[in-house]
């Protein structure tokens, strides 16, 4: 073989080996990390032959905003014994095709021309298998029901007789159920669609905050002992039931969302864009109305620092916020229940009923 040809073939082979090695290293280096780029590629789709579009993660606030929440008509499933000055029912409505049950109370007397004001009532974490529509939060709902409000307390998916499966912090499912509850109340003949407020306790506070940055239909929110921290703070500073910082990730089945999200997207330090995208705190500039926050300093389930931080974030966003801290009180604010509830009713009277 000609010497020049032999040298040329050898050079080509050598360059091919180097190029393959560089490509192989680059591929390994790219796929071994937990960068957001990998997950972005997994969620890209073609836009009719045009530029690729990125689908928001299902847990993101953007995904909530992009969703459709038609709600449904209210179905009365069972009449319950009357309250002091209101009717009580077990009702149902639809959310993503699921039949969701709820406690519904309706004031007695002459309905206002525009309809009764509404409080969407978001309960805290209760093991779904133990949940019963007519149990717990009786004094809480009565405080609003007896003051001339329709109260609609959803049995989120998977709770009691509601269809579907629950997932508290790893899915938008419960918030979707509540956004459909809002839409259902807007259609309800007894309700005023323009006077809807939202109350939440603990996990229900988390749901309330997310709903209020996703929908403009909620005129004001009241949150007691709310899980209202950003996701990075939930990872670093909280584990349900302790109120104390917990290293992450956890392998607990109840905290499985932590492990799954970190495995897929990396830590907040590695991928702050993703973790901000799923945190309602990143969207407070768009919150639908004023917030009132209540928290006890002896809360061993949720740190009161979460409410204090949210107050600061709301003020920095130029939004109306009212924080009440109860020294020595616990997660349900039992020692100051009466005054906390009076403040809650007065807040809704100001920002919902009077509108």
QUIWOUR-V321652 format. One record per backbone hydrogen bond with DSSP energy under -0.5 kcal/mol. CO is the residue of the C=O (numbers start at 1). NH is the residue of the N-H. E is the energy in kcal/mol with one decimal. If there is no record, write none. Layout:
co:nh:e
CO:NH:E
CO:NH:E
//
This chain:
co:nh:e
2:6:-2.4
3:7:-2.3
4:8:-2.1
5:9:-2.5
6:10:-2.2
7:11:-2.4
8:12:-2.3
9:13:-2.3
10:14:-2.4
11:15:-2.6
12:16:-2.1
13:17:-2.0
14:18:-2.1
15:19:-2.5
16:20:-2.5
17:21:-2.4
18:22:-2.5
19:23:-2.4
20:24:-3.0
21:25:-2.6
22:26:-2.5
23:27:-2.6
24:28:-2.5
25:29:-2.9
26:30:-2.1
27:31:-2.4
28:32:-1.5
29:33:-0.6
35:38:-0.7
35:39:-0.9
36:40:-2.5
37:41:-2.5
38:42:-1.8
39:43:-1.0
40:43:-0.8
41:44:-1.1
43:55:-1.9
45:53:-2.3
46:48:-0.8
47:50:-2.0
50:47:-0.6
53:45:-1.6
53:55:-0.6
57:60:-2.2
60:64:-1.5
61:65:-2.5
62:66:-2.0
63:67:-0.8
64:67:-0.8
74:76:-0.5
75:77:-0.7
75:92:-1.8
78:90:-2.7
85:108:-2.4
86:83:-2.8
87:106:-1.9
88:80:-2.7
89:91:-0.6
89:104:-2.6
90:77:-2.5
90:78:-1.9
91:102:-2.2
92:75:-2.4
93:100:-3.0
95:98:-2.4
98:95:-2.0
98:100:-0.7
99:163:-2.5
100:93:-2.3
101:155:-3.1
102:91:-2.9
102:104:-0.5
103:153:-2.8
104:89:-2.6
105:151:-1.4
106:87:-3.0
112:115:-1.2
116:192:-2.7
117:150:-3.0
118:120:-0.5
118:197:-2.9
119:121:-0.6
119:152:-2.1
120:122:-0.6
120:199:-2.7
121:123:-0.7
121:154:-0.6
122:201:-1.9
127:130:-2.3
127:131:-0.8
128:131:-0.8
128:160:-1.5
132:135:-1.7
137:141:-2.6
138:142:-2.2
139:143:-1.4
140:144:-0.9
141:144:-0.6
141:145:-2.9
142:146:-2.7
144:147:-1.2
144:149:-1.4
145:148:-1.1
148:117:-0.5
150:119:-2.9
151:105:-2.3
152:121:-2.1
152:154:-0.7
153:103:-2.4
154:156:-1.1
156:159:-2.5
159:162:-2.5
163:158:-1.0
172:176:-2.6
173:177:-2.1
174:178:-1.8
175:179:-2.6
176:180:-2.1
177:181:-1.4
178:182:-2.3
179:183:-1.9
180:184:-2.2
181:185:-2.4
182:186:-2.0
183:187:-0.9
184:187:-0.5
184:188:-1.0
188:191:-1.4
190:116:-3.0
191:193:-0.7
192:195:-1.8
195:118:-2.6
196:219:-3.0
196:220:-0.5
197:120:-2.8
198:222:-2.4
199:122:-3.3
200:224:-2.7
201:204:-2.8
202:205:-1.2
202:206:-1.3
202:227:-2.0
203:207:-2.1
204:208:-2.2
205:209:-2.6
206:210:-1.9
207:211:-2.7
208:212:-2.1
209:213:-1.0
210:213:-0.5
210:214:-0.7
211:214:-0.6
211:215:-2.0
212:288:-1.7
217:219:-0.7
219:290:-0.6
220:198:-2.0
221:292:-2.0
222:200:-2.4
223:225:-0.5
223:294:-2.3
224:202:-2.6
226:228:-1.8
230:234:-2.3
231:235:-2.4
232:236:-2.1
233:237:-2.7
234:238:-1.0
239:242:-2.3
239:243:-1.0
252:255:-0.7
253:256:-1.1
255:258:-1.5
255:259:-1.0
256:260:-2.5
257:261:-2.5
258:262:-2.4
259:263:-2.3
260:264:-1.8
261:265:-3.1
262:266:-2.2
267:271:-2.3
271:274:-0.5
271:275:-1.6
272:276:-2.4
273:277:-1.5
274:278:-0.9
276:279:-1.1
277:61:-2.4
278:280:-0.5
279:282:-1.5
280:283:-2.3
281:284:-0.8
283:286:-1.9
284:287:-1.6
290:221:-2.4
291:322:-1.8
292:223:-2.9
293:324:-2.7
294:225:-3.2
295:326:-2.6
296:299:-1.1
298:300:-0.6
301:241:-0.7
301:243:-0.9
303:306:-1.7
304:308:-1.8
305:309:-2.6
306:310:-2.1
307:311:-2.4
308:312:-1.9
309:313:-2.5
310:314:-2.8
311:315:-2.3
312:316:-2.3
313:317:-1.4
314:319:-2.7
315:318:-1.5
320:291:-1.9
322:293:-3.3
324:295:-2.0
325:327:-0.6
326:297:-1.9
326:329:-2.0
329:298:-2.2
330:333:-1.6
333:336:-0.5
334:337:-0.9
336:340:-2.6
337:341:-2.7
338:342:-2.3
339:343:-2.2
340:344:-1.9
341:345:-2.7
342:346:-2.3
343:347:-2.0
344:348:-2.1
345:349:-2.7
346:350:-1.9
347:351:-2.6
348:352:-2.6
348:353:-2.3
349:354:-1.6
352:355:-1.0
//
